Amino acid sequence: MKILIASKIHPAAVDQLRINHLVQECINASEDQLCELIPDCDVLVFRSGVQINRTVLEHATNLKLLIRAGSGLDNLDFPFATELGIDLVRIPEPGAQAVAELAFGLMLNLAREIRFVDNQLRRGYWAKQHTTGYTLHKKTLGIVGAGNIGSRVGEMATAWGMEAVGCVQNADQADINKLKQCGIRLSSLKDVVTTADFLTIHVPKTQSTLNLIDREVISWMKPGSFLVNLARGGVVDEKALYDALQSKKGLIGAALDVHELEGDGVISPLAKLSNVILTPHIGATTVDTMREIGDRVIATIESHLYDCSKKPPKLSLPTAT
């Protein structure tokens, strides 16, 4: 099979795939590059940072399988891919653990002002008497989007002695029961936001979630609270967040791993604020996660080959004479 890898996966997985397949890598390929490379490909492996839009898919005349080496589908024209009959396999589980762990790293950084005191110490200032720290223990964690990632964050929060409360769209009894097993109480968006000492965002990027955390929602946050966005850029209104952080009337700190604008040369206005931590969309980017995703990509391709081998061949009817 011919495989196009458009986003970085573990090198060992690429080497393994090359043994039995024709593999081409074009990391973070542009639309033009994808359109040039994809016509004779059987499989496309991608993550965030690359757009698999209608134009690209129109050129994918031989494509049989899309592998999203992660969870989000905001960079894929999924309806059109479905219309074309292209199979899609997502691999969300490995990244969920890494993103959940980063959520706690960012919360701890905010709560203990680690970035600030590290910077001061490097400049020769012993800032022990000039910092304010908070514990996570016995605090309320609000989870907007208590799905695959959010529920894992909630599980970890209960282990830290936090109270976890979350919300999901269109929850049914099965959702309620599953979250309860994770130690998460399901509630409304407003209740989650107003009760949270730490608010983490984990929703997918869709039309309904664009600017979901807007000026009004941010105004619901209680004094002394923190916000962490590990969802997608555009889910949080960054202008409203900037204004709220400057006023320090409610929200007193924020950490963002995802941003409205991403990539080299982009400097967020939030970078001007000392009570903000910014990271470059590294939520799922760990060696362990990439290795596990790579193994799953290989298994997915081999399983797809096996399934195809079991399907009966398409028969061509003789042309009438």
C-alpha positions as CSV (number, residue, x, y, z in Angstrom):
1,M,0.0,0.0,0.0
2,K,1.1,3.6,-0.5
3,I,0.9,5.6,2.7
4,L,1.2,9.4,3.0
5,I,2.2,10.6,6.5
6,A,1.3,14.3,6.8
7,S,1.9,14.7,10.5
8,K,4.7,13.6,12.7
9,I,4.4,10.1,14.3
10,H,7.1,8.0,16.0
11,P,10.1,7.3,13.7
12,A,10.1,3.6,14.7
13,A,6.6,3.3,13.4
14,V,7.5,4.9,10.1
15,D,10.5,2.5,9.8
16,Q,8.2,-0.4,10.5
17,L,5.7,0.7,7.9
18,R,8.4,1.0,5.3
19,I,9.2,-2.7,5.5
20,N,5.9,-3.7,3.8
21,H,4.6,-0.4,2.3
22,L,5.6,2.5,0.2
23,V,5.7,5.4,2.7
24,Q,6.1,9.1,1.9
25,E,6.4,11.7,4.6
26,C,5.4,15.4,4.1
27,I,5.0,16.8,7.6
28,N,2.5,19.6,8.0
29,A,2.0,19.6,4.3
30,S,0.2,22.5,2.6
31,E,-2.9,22.1,0.5
32,D,-0.9,22.3,-2.7
33,Q,1.5,19.6,-1.4
34,L,-1.3,17.3,-0.3
35,C,-3.1,17.7,-3.7
36,E,0.2,16.8,-5.5
37,L,1.0,13.8,-3.3
38,I,-2.3,12.2,-2.5
39,P,-3.9,11.0,-5.8
40,D,-2.3,7.5,-5.8
41,C,-2.2,7.1,-2.0
42,D,-4.2,4.3,-0.2
43,V,-3.8,5.6,3.3
44,L,-3.4,9.1,4.8
45,V,-2.1,9.5,8.4
46,F,-2.6,13.0,9.9
47,R,-2.9,14.9,13.2
48,S,-3.6,18.6,13.8
49,G,-1.5,21.2,11.9
50,V,-2.7,20.0,8.5
51,Q,-6.0,20.7,6.7
52,I,-7.7,17.7,5.0
53,N,-10.4,19.8,3.2
54,R,-12.7,19.2,0.3
55,T,-10.1,20.2,-2.3
56,V,-7.6,17.7,-0.9
57,L,-10.1,15.0,-0.8
58,E,-11.2,15.6,-4.4
59,H,-7.6,14.8,-5.4
60,A,-7.6,11.6,-3.3
61,T,-8.9,9.4,-6.0
62,N,-7.4,6.2,-4.6
63,L,-7.7,6.9,-0.9
64,K,-9.3,4.1,1.2
65,L,-8.3,4.9,4.7
66,L,-7.9,8.1,6.8
67,I,-6.1,7.7,10.2
68,R,-6.5,10.5,12.6
69,A,-3.6,9.9,15.0
70,G,-5.5,11.7,17.8
71,S,-9.0,12.8,18.5
72,G,-10.1,16.1,16.9
73,L,-11.7,16.2,13.5
74,D,-11.9,20.0,13.0
75,N,-9.2,19.9,10.3
76,L,-11.1,17.2,8.3
77,D,-14.1,17.6,6.0
78,F,-15.6,14.6,7.5
79,P,-19.0,14.8,5.7
80,F,-17.3,14.8,2.3
81,A,-14.9,12.0,3.3
82,T,-18.0,10.0,4.3
83,E,-19.7,10.8,1.0
84,L,-16.6,9.5,-0.8
85,G,-16.8,6.3,1.1
86,I,-13.3,6.7,2.7
87,D,-12.9,4.8,6.0
88,L,-11.8,6.9,9.0
89,V,-10.1,5.6,12.2
90,R,-9.4,7.8,15.1
91,I,-6.8,7.0,17.8
92,P,-7.8,9.3,20.7
93,E,-6.9,7.2,23.8
94,P,-3.0,7.6,23.9
95,G,-3.2,11.4,23.6
96,A,-6.0,11.7,26.3
97,Q,-3.6,10.7,29.1
98,A,-0.9,13.1,27.9
99,V,-3.3,16.0,27.6
100,A,-4.8,15.2,31.1
101,E,-1.3,15.2,32.6
102,L,-0.5,18.6,31.0
103,A,-3.7,20.0,32.4
104,F,-2.3,19.3,35.9
105,G,1.1,20.6,35.0
106,L,-0.5,23.9,33.9
107,M,-2.8,24.1,36.9
108,L,0.2,23.6,39.2
109,N,2.2,26.2,37.4
110,L,-0.7,28.7,37.8
111,A,-1.4,27.8,41.4
112,R,2.2,28.0,42.6
113,E,3.4,30.7,40.3
114,I,6.3,28.4,39.1
115,R,7.0,30.4,36.0
116,F,7.3,33.7,38.0
117,V,9.5,32.4,40.8
118,D,11.7,30.5,38.3
119,N,12.2,33.6,36.3
120,Q,13.0,35.7,39.4
121,L,15.5,33.1,40.8
122,R,17.4,33.0,37.4
123,R,17.8,36.8,37.8
124,G,19.1,36.5,41.4
125,Y,15.9,37.4,43.2
126,W,14.8,35.2,46.1
127,A,11.0,35.7,45.6
128,K,9.8,33.5,48.4
129,Q,8.0,36.3,50.2
130,H,6.6,37.8,47.0
131,T,4.5,34.9,45.7
132,T,1.1,33.5,46.5
133,G,0.5,29.8,46.2
134,Y,-2.7,27.7,46.3
135,T,-3.2,24.0,46.7
136,L,-5.3,21.9,44.4
137,H,-6.5,19.7,47.2
138,K,-10.1,20.3,48.2
139,K,-10.6,22.7,45.3
140,T,-13.3,22.3,42.7
141,L,-12.3,21.4,39.2
142,G,-14.8,22.4,36.5
143,I,-14.6,20.4,33.2
144,V,-16.2,21.8,30.1
145,G,-16.4,18.8,27.8
146,A,-16.2,15.8,30.1
147,G,-15.6,13.4,27.3
148,N,-12.6,11.1,26.5
149,I,-10.0,13.7,27.8
150,G,-12.1,15.6,30.2
151,S,-13.2,12.5,32.1
152,R,-9.6,11.4,32.5
153,V,-8.8,14.8,33.9
154,G,-11.7,14.4,36.3
155,E,-10.5,10.9,37.4
156,M,-7.1,12.4,38.2
157,A,-8.7,15.3,40.0
158,T,-10.5,13.0,42.4
159,A,-7.2,11.3,43.2
160,W,-5.8,14.7,44.1
161,G,-8.7,15.2,46.5
162,M,-10.5,17.7,44.3
163,E,-14.2,17.9,43.6
164,A,-14.9,17.3,39.9
165,V,-17.9,18.7,38.2
166,G,-18.4,18.5,34.4
167,C,-20.7,19.1,31.5
168,V,-21.2,17.5,28.1
169,Q,-23.6,18.1,25.3
170,N,-26.7,15.9,25.0
171,A,-25.8,13.7,28.0
172,D,-27.8,10.5,28.5
173,Q,-28.1,8.2,31.5
174,A,-25.1,6.2,30.2
175,D,-23.0,9.4,30.2
176,I,-24.1,10.2,33.7
177,N,-23.3,6.7,35.0
178,K,-19.9,6.7,33.3
179,L,-18.9,10.1,34.7
180,K,-20.1,9.1,38.1
181,Q,-17.8,6.1,38.1
182,C,-15.0,8.6,37.3
183,G,-15.9,10.7,40.3
184,I,-17.4,13.5,38.2
185,R,-20.7,15.1,38.9
186,L,-22.6,16.1,35.8
187,S,-24.2,19.5,35.7
188,S,-24.9,22.5,33.5
189,L,-22.3,24.8,31.9
190,K,-23.2,27.7,34.2
191,D,-22.9,25.6,37.3
192,V,-19.6,24.1,36.2
193,V,-18.2,27.6,35.5
194,T,-19.5,29.4,38.6
195,T,-18.4,26.7,41.0
196,A,-14.9,26.0,39.6
197,D,-11.7,27.1,41.2
198,F,-9.9,25.6,38.2
199,L,-11.8,25.5,34.9
200,T,-10.5,23.2,32.1
201,I,-11.8,23.2,28.6
202,H,-11.8,20.0,26.5
203,V,-14.6,20.3,23.9
204,P,-14.1,19.7,20.1
205,K,-14.1,22.7,17.8
206,T,-17.4,22.9,16.0
207,Q,-19.8,25.6,15.0
208,S,-21.6,25.3,18.4
209,T,-18.4,25.6,20.4
210,L,-16.8,28.6,18.6
211,N,-16.3,31.3,21.3
212,L,-18.2,29.0,23.7
213,I,-16.2,30.6,26.6
214,D,-17.1,34.1,25.7
215,R,-17.2,37.4,27.7
216,E,-20.4,36.4,29.5
217,V,-19.2,32.9,30.5
218,I,-15.9,34.3,31.7
219,S,-17.8,36.8,33.9
220,W,-19.4,33.8,35.7
221,M,-16.1,32.7,37.1
222,K,-15.6,33.2,40.7
223,P,-12.9,35.5,42.3
224,G,-9.5,33.8,42.5
225,S,-10.2,31.2,39.8
226,F,-8.0,29.9,37.0
227,L,-8.8,28.8,33.4
228,V,-6.9,26.2,31.3
229,N,-7.7,25.7,27.6
230,L,-6.6,22.4,26.2
231,A,-9.4,22.1,23.6
232,R,-8.9,24.1,20.4
233,G,-8.1,27.7,19.6
234,G,-11.3,29.7,19.0
235,V,-13.3,27.9,21.8
236,V,-12.2,30.6,24.2
237,D,-12.7,34.3,23.2
238,E,-9.1,35.4,23.8
239,K,-10.0,39.1,23.7
240,A,-12.5,38.7,26.5
241,L,-10.0,36.5,28.4
242,Y,-7.4,39.2,28.0
243,D,-9.7,41.9,29.4
244,A,-10.8,39.6,32.3
245,L,-7.2,38.8,33.2
246,Q,-6.2,42.5,33.2
247,S,-9.1,43.4,35.5
248,K,-8.3,40.6,38.0
249,K,-11.9,40.9,39.4
250,G,-12.7,37.2,39.0
251,L,-10.3,35.2,36.9
252,I,-6.7,35.6,38.1
253,G,-4.7,33.4,35.8
254,A,-4.9,31.3,32.6
255,A,-3.0,28.8,30.7
256,L,-3.5,28.0,27.0
257,D,-2.0,25.2,25.0
258,V,-4.2,26.0,22.0
259,H,-4.6,29.4,20.4
260,E,-6.8,31.3,17.9
261,L,-3.7,31.8,15.8
262,E,-0.9,29.2,15.9
263,G,2.5,28.7,14.2
264,D,5.9,30.4,13.9
265,G,5.9,34.1,14.0
266,V,2.6,34.4,15.9
267,I,2.7,36.3,19.2
268,S,-0.5,36.2,21.2
269,P,-1.6,39.5,22.9
270,L,-1.9,37.3,26.0
271,A,1.9,37.0,26.0
272,K,2.0,40.5,27.5
273,L,0.4,39.3,30.7
274,S,2.4,37.9,33.6
275,N,-0.5,35.8,34.9
276,V,-0.7,33.7,31.7
277,I,1.1,30.6,30.6
278,L,1.3,29.8,26.9
279,T,2.5,26.5,25.4
280,P,2.6,25.6,21.6
281,H,-0.1,22.9,21.3
282,I,2.0,20.2,22.9
283,G,-0.9,18.4,24.8
284,A,-0.5,15.0,23.2
285,T,3.2,15.4,22.3
286,T,5.2,13.0,24.5
287,V,7.6,10.3,23.5
288,D,5.4,7.7,25.1
289,T,2.2,8.9,23.4
290,M,3.9,9.1,20.0
291,R,5.2,5.6,20.4
292,E,1.8,4.2,21.4
293,I,0.1,6.1,18.6
294,G,2.7,4.7,16.1
295,D,1.9,1.2,17.2
296,R,-1.8,1.8,16.8
297,V,-1.3,3.3,13.3
298,I,0.6,0.1,12.3
299,A,-2.1,-2.2,13.8
300,T,-4.9,-0.1,12.1
301,I,-3.3,-0.4,8.6
302,E,-2.7,-4.2,9.0
303,S,-6.3,-4.7,10.2
304,H,-7.5,-2.7,7.3
305,L,-5.5,-4.9,4.9
306,Y,-6.9,-8.0,6.5
307,D,-10.5,-6.8,6.3
308,C,-9.9,-5.9,2.6
309,S,-8.5,-9.3,1.9
310,K,-11.7,-10.9,3.2
311,K,-14.0,-8.9,1.0
312,P,-15.1,-10.6,-2.2
313,P,-13.6,-9.1,-5.4
314,K,-15.8,-6.7,-7.3
315,L,-17.0,-8.5,-10.5
316,S,-17.1,-6.6,-13.8
317,L,-20.0,-7.5,-16.1
318,P,-19.1,-8.1,-19.7
319,T,-19.8,-5.3,-22.0
320,A,-22.8,-5.9,-24.2
321,T,-22.0,-6.4,-27.9
